[in-house]
Amino acid sequence: MKIPVMFYVAFTTILLVMLTIMVSMDMPFNWVFYVMCLGQLFVAIMVYKVLKDNYTTDKTFDNFYEDKPINYNG
C-alpha cells in the first residue's frame, strides 16, 4: 500500500477511538456529533482509497499466511 492510503487508515482509526473516548467522558453533544460525521466521511474516503489503490501481489490462497507457512512436507 502507498503511504497516503495508510494515512487514511491510521487517521480514521485514531478519529474513531477519539470518538469513543469523547462519548465515555460525556463531552458536549455537538463535539461528538461533528467528530462522528468526520469519522464517517473518513471511513468512506478510506474504503475508496483502499479499493482504488494500485496494489498487486503474486501471492495466492495457496500461500496461506505469510507469518505462519504451512509445511507440506511433513
MDTraj code that builds the backbone (N, CA, C; nanometers):
import mdtraj as md
import numpy as np

residues = "MET LYS ILE PRO VAL MET PHE TYR VAL ALA PHE THR THR ILE LEU LEU VAL MET LEU THR ILE MET VAL SER MET ASP MET PRO PHE ASN TRP VAL PHE TYR VAL MET CYS LEU GLY GLN LEU PHE VAL ALA ILE MET VAL TYR LYS VAL LEU LYS ASP ASN TYR THR THR ASP LYS THR PHE ASP ASN PHE TYR GLU ASP LYS PRO ILE ASN TYR ASN GLY".split()
xyz = np.array([
    [0.0831, -0.1187, 0.0000],
    [0.0000, 0.0000, 0.0000],
    [0.0870, 0.1242, 0.0000],
    [0.0346, 0.2274, -0.0570],
    [0.1056, 0.3539, -0.0575],
    [0.0875, 0.4240, 0.0766],
    [0.1735, 0.5192, 0.1038],
    [0.1666, 0.5917, 0.2311],
    [0.0355, 0.6687, 0.2473],
    [-0.0181, 0.7371, 0.1452],
    [-0.1446, 0.8074, 0.1675],
    [-0.2588, 0.7147, 0.2093],
    [-0.2636, 0.5936, 0.1571],
    [-0.3686, 0.5004, 0.1968],
    [-0.3521, 0.4644, 0.3437],
    [-0.2295, 0.4374, 0.3857],
    [-0.2048, 0.4058, 0.5263],
    [-0.2368, 0.5248, 0.6163],
    [-0.2158, 0.6465, 0.5664],
    [-0.2516, 0.7667, 0.6427],
    [-0.4014, 0.7693, 0.6699],
    [-0.4828, 0.7404, 0.5688],
    [-0.6276, 0.7419, 0.5879],
    [-0.6720, 0.6335, 0.6848],
    [-0.6115, 0.5171, 0.6763],
    [-0.6466, 0.4084, 0.7679],
    [-0.6114, 0.4470, 0.9115],
    [-0.4906, 0.4988, 0.9322],
    [-0.4476, 0.5361, 1.0671],
    [-0.5296, 0.6531, 1.1214],
    [-0.5529, 0.7539, 1.0384],
    [-0.6269, 0.8713, 1.0848],
    [-0.7705, 0.8348, 1.1195],
    [-0.8324, 0.7493, 1.0382],
    [-0.9693, 0.7072, 1.0663],
    [-0.9763, 0.6287, 1.1960],
    [-0.8799, 0.5416, 1.2182],
    [-0.8772, 0.4633, 1.3418],
    [-0.8610, 0.5539, 1.4627],
    [-0.7685, 0.6475, 1.4554],
    [-0.7464, 0.7412, 1.5665],
    [-0.8704, 0.8260, 1.5915],
    [-0.9342, 0.8712, 1.4844],
    [-1.0526, 0.9559, 1.4967],
    [-1.1673, 0.8805, 1.5641],
    [-1.1876, 0.7555, 1.5279],
    [-1.2984, 0.6810, 1.5863],
    [-1.2680, 0.6349, 1.7288],
    [-1.1423, 0.6112, 1.7614],
    [-1.1067, 0.5834, 1.9013],
    [-1.1272, 0.7092, 1.9850],
    [-1.0906, 0.8243, 1.9293],
    [-1.1124, 0.9510, 1.9979],
    [-1.2615, 0.9742, 2.0213],
    [-1.3454, 0.9350, 1.9265],
    [-1.4904, 0.9478, 1.9420],
    [-1.5394, 0.8640, 2.0597],
    [-1.4894, 0.7428, 2.0713],
    [-1.5286, 0.6561, 2.1819],
    [-1.4882, 0.7166, 2.3155],
    [-1.3696, 0.7741, 2.3214],
    [-1.3226, 0.8375, 2.4451],
    [-1.4079, 0.9602, 2.4776],
    [-1.4432, 1.0369, 2.3741],
    [-1.5252, 1.1559, 2.3968],
    [-1.6626, 1.1189, 2.4520],
    [-1.7209, 1.0110, 2.4012],
    [-1.8527, 0.9683, 2.4493],
    [-1.8428, 0.9215, 2.5939],
    [-1.7366, 0.8471, 2.6256],
    [-1.7239, 0.7970, 2.7629],
    [-1.6949, 0.9088, 2.8622],
    [-1.6374, 1.0201, 2.8156],
    [-1.6096, 1.1336, 2.9040],
    [-1.7252, 1.2321, 2.9089],
    [-1.8363, 1.1992, 2.8419],
    [-1.9573, 1.2822, 2.8421],
    [-1.9296, 1.4235, 2.7899],
    [-1.8612, 1.4285, 2.6756],
    [-1.8335, 1.5575, 2.6103],
    [-1.9635, 1.6154, 2.5541],
    [-1.9655, 1.7446, 2.5228],
    [-2.0872, 1.8048, 2.4661],
    [-2.1291, 1.7361, 2.3356],
    [-2.2607, 1.7285, 2.3155],
    [-2.3151, 1.6539, 2.2028],
    [-2.2655, 1.7074, 2.0693],
    [-2.2549, 1.8380, 2.0518],
    [-2.2155, 1.8922, 1.9213],
    [-2.0732, 1.8505, 1.8843],
    [-1.9822, 1.8418, 1.9792],
    [-1.8447, 1.7963, 1.9507],
    [-1.8460, 1.6510, 1.9059],
    [-1.9214, 1.5695, 1.9813],
    [-1.9294, 1.4268, 1.9491],
    [-1.9928, 1.4079, 1.8108],
    [-2.0969, 1.4845, 1.7820],
    [-2.1658, 1.4733, 1.6548],
    [-2.0740, 1.5087, 1.5387],
    [-1.9994, 1.6185, 1.5501],
    [-1.9104, 1.6594, 1.4407],
    [-1.7949, 1.5610, 1.4216],
    [-1.7416, 1.5094, 1.5302],
    [-1.6348, 1.4092, 1.5187],
    [-1.6893, 1.2812, 1.4557],
    [-1.8135, 1.2441, 1.4899],
    [-1.8748, 1.1259, 1.4301],
    [-1.8944, 1.1451, 1.2795],
    [-1.9421, 1.2624, 1.2397],
    [-1.9611, 1.2896, 1.0966],
    [-1.8278, 1.2889, 1.0229],
    [-1.7257, 1.3491, 1.0838],
    [-1.5931, 1.3485, 1.0225],
    [-1.5378, 1.2065, 1.0127],
    [-1.5614, 1.1254, 1.1152],
    [-1.5174, 0.9861, 1.1138],
    [-1.5854, 0.9069, 1.0039],
    [-1.7149, 0.9264, 0.9841],
    [-1.7864, 0.8559, 0.8789],
    [-1.7380, 0.8991, 0.7410],
    [-1.7080, 1.0267, 0.7257],
    [-1.6530, 1.0752, 0.5993],
    [-1.5183, 1.0093, 0.5710],
    [-1.4329, 1.0012, 0.6727],
    [-1.3016, 0.9399, 0.6536],
    [-1.3108, 0.7889, 0.6323],
    [-1.4128, 0.7232, 0.6879],
    [-1.4316, 0.5807, 0.6592],
    [-1.4642, 0.5624, 0.5111],
    [-1.5519, 0.6465, 0.4579],
    [-1.5859, 0.6384, 0.3157],
    [-1.4628, 0.6661, 0.2279],
    [-1.3845, 0.7683, 0.2636],
    [-1.2632, 0.8002, 0.1876],
    [-1.1628, 0.6867, 0.1985],
    [-1.1489, 0.6288, 0.3185],
    [-1.0546, 0.5195, 0.3397],
    [-1.0921, 0.3982, 0.2548],
    [-1.2192, 0.3624, 0.2531],
    [-1.2631, 0.2477, 0.1727],
    [-1.2363, 0.2736, 0.0249],
    [-1.2665, 0.3937, -0.0223],
    [-1.2414, 0.4274, -0.1621],
    [-1.0925, 0.4190, -0.1953],
    [-1.0079, 0.4758, -0.1083],
    [-0.8635, 0.4750, -0.1331],
    [-0.8062, 0.3333, -0.1322],
    [-0.8527, 0.2499, -0.0386],
    [-0.8015, 0.1132, -0.0309],
    [-0.8443, 0.0336, -0.1534],
    [-0.9696, 0.0501, -0.1959],
    [-1.0175, -0.0263, -0.3103],
    [-0.9575, 0.0220, -0.4420],
    [-0.9255, 0.1483, -0.4540],
    [-0.8700, 0.2024, -0.5779],
    [-0.7172, 0.2032, -0.5792],
    [-0.6534, 0.1550, -0.4713],
    [-0.5083, 0.1519, -0.4644],
    [-0.4534, 0.0555, -0.5690],
    [-0.3473, 0.0949, -0.6356],
    [-0.2855, 0.0139, -0.7402],
    [-0.1858, -0.0816, -0.6757],
    [-0.2372, -0.1853, -0.6103],
    [-0.1546, -0.2813, -0.5367],
    [-0.1694, -0.4179, -0.6027],
    [-0.0569, -0.4771, -0.6342],
    [-0.0591, -0.6108, -0.6919],
    [0.0332, -0.7012, -0.6117],
    [0.0052, -0.8307, -0.6172],
    [0.0869, -0.9281, -0.5472],
    [0.0872, -1.0580, -0.6259],
    [0.1890, -1.1367, -0.6022],
    [0.1937, -1.2675, -0.6670],
    [0.1478, -1.3773, -0.5723],
    [0.1006, -1.3413, -0.4543],
    [0.0522, -1.4384, -0.3565],
    [-0.0873, -1.4870, -0.3965],
    [-0.1158, -1.6134, -0.3651],
    [-0.2483, -1.6704, -0.3880],
    [-0.2954, -1.7323, -0.2574],
    [-0.4144, -1.7896, -0.2592],
    [-0.4647, -1.8557, -0.1391],
    [-0.3833, -1.9797, -0.1063],
    [-0.3109, -2.0329, -0.2046],
    [-0.2233, -2.1473, -0.1778],
    [-0.1076, -2.1105, -0.0861],
    [-0.0720, -1.9805, -0.0786],
    [0.0371, -1.9350, 0.0073],
    [-0.0047, -1.9277, 0.1543],
    [-0.1339, -1.9380, 0.1819],
    [-0.1904, -1.9285, 0.3162],
    [-0.1436, -1.7993, 0.3826],
    [-0.0969, -1.8043, 0.5043],
    [-0.0494, -1.6840, 0.5728],
    [0.1027, -1.6768, 0.5632],
    [0.1539, -1.5574, 0.5384],
    [0.2992, -1.5416, 0.5269],
    [0.3690, -1.5593, 0.6603],
    [0.3028, -1.5240, 0.7702],
    [0.3697, -1.5325, 0.9001],
    [0.3641, -1.6732, 0.9592],
    [0.2828, -1.7605, 0.9037],
    [0.2772, -1.8984, 0.9518],
    [0.2592, -1.9911, 0.8315],
    [0.3679, -2.0206, 0.7606],
    [0.3574, -2.1028, 0.6417],
    [0.3180, -2.2466, 0.6770],
    [0.2492, -2.3076, 0.5838],
    [0.2102, -2.4466, 0.6018],
    [0.3230, -2.5361, 0.5529],
    [0.3584, -2.6341, 0.6328],
    [0.4654, -2.7271, 0.5969],
    [0.4009, -2.8471, 0.5275],
    [0.4149, -2.8524, 0.3965],
    [0.3527, -2.9602, 0.3187],
    [0.4355, -3.0880, 0.3217],
    [0.5599, -3.0826, 0.3708],
    [0.6491, -3.1981, 0.3656],
    [0.6448, -3.2811, 0.4930],
    [0.5602, -3.2531, 0.5818],
    [0.5570, -3.3382, 0.6988],
    [0.5293, -3.2622, 0.8205],
])
top = md.Topology()
chain = top.add_chain()
for i, resn in enumerate(residues, 1):
    res = top.add_residue(resn, chain, resSeq=i)
    for name in ("N", "CA", "C"):
        top.add_atom(name, md.element.get_by_symbol(name[0]), res)
traj = md.Trajectory(xyz[None], top)
